[in-house]
Amino acid sequence: MTTTNGQWYPPEWPERIRALAAGELTPVAPRRAATVMLLRDTADGPAVHMLRRRASMAFAGGAYAYPGGSVDPRDERTEDAPGWAGPSRAAWAARLGTDEAGAQGIVCAAVRETFEEAGVLLAGPGPDTVVADTTGEDWEADRAALVERELSFADFLARRGLLLRSDLLAAWTRWITPEFEARRYDTWFFVAALPEGQRTRNASSEADRTVWTRPAEAAAGYDRGELLMMPPTIATLRQLQPYPDTAAALADAADRDLDPVLARADLDENGAIVLSWPGHDEFTKRVAP
């Protein structure tokens, strides 16, 4: 369901919101997740990599999003931690508001999912190097094994003699799926520059299209109702619009607020649903009883 723009709004939400308000629906615990806004500079400013989720997907089918996904429990195992370069797990825990195992899992998920869905790997043989090319049959075999969870991310990096480059990521924002959603995620959004020599590709079975687009262009498509997006996606696109280049966005990320954004659903005196995301007035919707 869309109105004057491309805001993702599932038709089952009103019924679930009313059930939650009546105490007939128990919220699902959100799964930790991570997503990465890959940026590259163009003559007209930074462009961001986006993918369109297949219409058949149970969650946000047909919506444009960034590469990302849930934390694999193995990502959090400190006893089987991957090789690591950049800010420590303790530093990431302080930044993300979690314990060290949780921070390791979120950062690993960000890097792993970017490789799984876009073919881009933020890792290298040393603390100051990055893999230059991740194409070829051997890389594809490893990527497929990661997707099927036949291979842990730590084992994948160890097998290839690589270190996860946590310094190539910068935390940007955090959104939690509303309590009335059937599938819920506690998602940390990161920004990262596309490593030199690497290229994105549609490596995901979950996407039917991938694009590099300037944030302003994607936001305009949403405003015209041509591109379907979830609130955090269009919100982050608008936040990226003012930056003249990737370096400026990465520099500002360190000072960004990571307090989670969680939607509210209230019933007014007439029984209408008022749906809002605190701090993001453009997403407020009123659904008549």
C-alpha positions in Angstrom: 0.0 0.0 0.0 1.4 3.4 -0.9 0.0 6.9 -0.8 1.6 10.0 -2.3 5.1 8.6 -2.2 6.8 5.2 -2.2 6.6 4.4 1.5 6.4 0.7 2.2 3.2 0.1 4.1 2.0 -3.5 4.3 -1.8 -4.0 4.2 -1.8 -6.2 7.3 -0.4 -3.5 9.5 -3.7 -1.9 10.7 -5.0 -5.3 11.9 -1.8 -6.1 13.7 -1.6 -2.6 15.2 -5.1 -3.0 16.6 -4.4 -6.4 18.0 -1.2 -5.1 19.7 -3.2 -2.2 21.2 -5.8 -4.7 22.5 -3.2 -6.9 24.1 -3.9 -9.7 21.6 -0.5 -9.6 20.0 2.9 -10.3 21.6 5.7 -8.5 19.9 8.4 -10.7 18.3 11.9 -10.2 19.7 13.9 -8.4 17.1 17.0 -10.1 15.5 20.2 -8.2 15.4 21.1 -7.1 11.9 23.4 -4.8 9.9 23.2 -3.1 6.6 25.9 -1.1 4.7 25.5 2.0 2.5 28.3 1.5 0.0 29.4 4.8 -1.5 31.6 5.8 -4.4 32.4 9.3 -5.7 31.2 10.5 -9.1 31.6 13.9 -10.9 28.1 14.8 -9.4 28.9 13.7 -5.8 28.7 10.4 -4.0 26.5 7.6 -5.3 25.1 4.8 -3.2 24.7 1.1 -4.1 21.1 -0.1 -3.8 19.3 -3.3 -4.6 15.6 -4.1 -5.2 14.3 -7.0 -3.1 12.4 -9.5 -5.1 8.6 -9.1 -5.0 8.3 -12.7 -3.6 10.3 -11.8 -0.5 8.2 -12.1 2.7 9.8 -9.0 4.2 9.7 -5.7 2.2 9.3 -7.4 -1.2 9.8 -5.0 -4.1 11.4 -2.4 -1.9 14.8 -0.8 -2.6 17.3 -1.3 0.2 21.0 -1.7 0.9 23.0 -4.9 1.2 22.5 -6.3 4.7 21.0 -9.1 6.8 20.8 -10.8 10.2 23.7 -11.6 12.5 24.8 -15.3 12.2 25.2 -16.7 15.7 28.7 -17.8 14.7 29.6 -14.1 14.0 29.4 -13.5 17.8 31.6 -16.3 19.0 34.6 -14.7 20.6 36.4 -18.0 20.8 36.3 -18.3 17.0 36.8 -14.6 16.3 38.0 -13.7 12.8 41.2 -11.9 12.1 40.6 -8.3 12.9 42.1 -4.9 11.9 40.9 -1.4 12.9 39.1 -0.3 16.0 38.9 -3.0 18.7 35.8 -4.9 19.7 35.8 -2.9 22.9 35.7 0.3 20.9 32.9 -1.0 18.7 31.0 -2.1 21.7 31.1 1.4 23.1 30.1 2.9 19.8 27.2 0.4 19.1 25.9 0.2 22.7 26.5 -3.6 23.0 28.9 -6.0 24.7 32.0 -7.0 22.8 30.5 -10.3 21.4 27.5 -8.4 20.2 29.7 -5.7 18.6 31.8 -8.4 16.9 28.6 -10.0 15.5 27.2 -6.8 14.1 30.4 -5.7 12.5 30.9 -9.2 11.0 27.4 -9.3 9.7 27.9 -5.9 8.0 31.0 -7.1 6.2 29.7 -10.6 5.5 26.4 -9.5 4.2 28.0 -6.9 1.9 30.1 -9.7 0.4 27.1 -12.1 0.1 24.8 -9.6 -1.5 27.0 -7.2 -3.4 30.3 -9.2 -3.9 32.3 -6.5 -2.1 34.6 -7.6 0.7 36.0 -5.2 3.3 39.0 -7.3 4.2 42.6 -7.6 3.3 45.8 -9.6 3.9 47.1 -6.9 6.2 45.8 -4.0 8.4 46.4 -1.5 5.6 45.4 -3.5 2.5 42.1 -4.5 0.9 41.4 -7.3 -1.5 41.4 -5.9 -5.0 39.2 -8.4 -6.8 36.5 -10.8 -5.5 35.4 -12.2 -8.9 36.0 -15.7 -10.2 34.7 -19.2 -9.5 36.6 -19.8 -6.3 35.3 -16.6 -4.7 31.8 -17.4 -5.9 32.0 -20.9 -4.3 33.0 -19.4 -1.0 30.2 -16.7 -1.3 27.6 -19.4 -1.9 28.9 -21.4 1.0 28.5 -18.4 3.3 25.0 -17.7 2.0 24.0 -21.3 2.8 25.7 -21.1 6.2 27.9 -24.0 5.2 30.9 -21.8 6.0 31.4 -19.4 8.9 32.7 -15.9 8.1 35.7 -16.4 10.5 36.7 -19.7 8.7 36.3 -18.0 5.3 38.7 -15.2 6.3 41.1 -17.6 7.9 41.1 -19.9 4.8 42.1 -16.9 2.7 44.5 -15.4 5.1 42.4 -12.2 5.5 41.7 -9.7 8.2 38.3 -8.0 8.6 38.9 -4.3 8.1 36.6 -2.8 10.7 38.2 0.6 10.1 36.5 0.7 6.7 33.1 0.9 8.3 31.5 3.8 10.1 28.3 3.5 12.1 25.5 5.8 10.8 22.2 5.1 12.5 20.1 2.4 14.1 16.4 1.4 13.5 14.3 -1.2 15.1 11.4 -2.8 13.2 8.0 -1.8 14.7 6.6 -4.0 17.5 3.5 -4.9 15.3 5.7 -6.4 12.5 5.8 -10.2 12.2 9.5 -10.1 11.3 11.5 -7.7 13.4 15.1 -6.6 13.2 17.3 -4.4 15.3 19.5 -2.9 12.5 22.7 -0.9 12.6 23.3 1.1 9.4 26.9 1.7 8.3 28.6 3.7 5.6 31.7 2.5 3.7 33.6 3.4 0.6 33.8 0.9 -2.3 37.3 -0.4 -2.1 39.6 0.4 -5.1 39.6 -2.3 -7.7 36.4 -4.0 -6.4 33.0 -3.7 -8.1 29.5 -4.4 -7.1 27.3 -7.0 -8.8 24.0 -8.6 -8.3 25.3 -11.5 -6.3 22.1 -12.0 -4.3 19.2 -14.4 -5.0 17.1 -12.0 -2.9 17.4 -9.0 -5.4 16.2 -8.7 -8.9 18.0 -5.4 -9.6 21.0 -3.4 -8.4 21.9 0.2 -9.1 24.4 2.9 -8.3 22.4 6.1 -7.7 22.9 9.5 -6.2 20.9 9.8 -3.0 19.0 12.8 -4.3 17.9 10.9 -7.4 16.7 7.9 -5.4 14.9 10.2 -3.0 13.2 11.9 -5.9 12.0 8.6 -7.3 10.5 7.7 -3.9 8.8 11.1 -3.7 7.2 10.5 -7.1 6.0 7.1 -5.9 8.2 5.3 -8.4 10.6 3.6 -6.0 9.3 1.7 -3.0 11.3 2.0 0.2 11.0 1.4 4.0 11.3 4.5 6.2 14.9 3.9 7.3 16.0 3.7 3.7 14.6 7.0 2.5 15.6 8.6 5.8 19.2 7.7 5.3 19.1 8.7 1.6 18.0 12.2 2.7 20.7 12.3 5.3 23.4 11.5 2.7 22.2 14.2 0.2 24.2 17.2 1.5 27.6 15.5 1.4 29.9 16.5 -1.5 31.9 13.3 -1.4 32.3 10.0 0.4 35.1 11.2 2.7 32.9 13.9 4.1 30.1 11.4 5.0 32.6 9.0 6.6 34.1 11.9 8.6 30.7 12.9 10.0 29.7 9.4 10.9 31.6 9.3 14.2 29.4 12.1 15.7 26.1 10.6 14.6 23.5 9.6 17.2 22.9 5.8 17.4 19.8 5.9 19.7 17.4 3.5 18.0 14.4 4.7 16.0 11.3 2.7 16.8 7.9 3.4 15.3 4.9 4.2 17.5 1.3 3.3 16.8 -1.4 5.0 18.8 -5.2 5.1 18.5 -6.9 8.5 18.6 -10.2 9.4 20.1 -12.0 8.3 17.0 -10.3 4.9 16.8 -8.0 5.9 13.9 -4.5 4.6 13.9 -1.7 7.2 14.1 1.6 5.7 13.0 4.8 7.7 13.6 8.5 7.4 13.7 10.0 9.7 16.4 12.2 12.4 14.8 10.9 11.6 11.3 7.7 13.4 10.8 7.4 12.7 7.1 6.5 9.1 7.8 3.5 9.9 10.1 0.3 8.2 8.8 -3.3 8.3 10.0 -5.4 5.3 9.1 -9.1 5.7 9.5 -11.0 3.2 11.6 
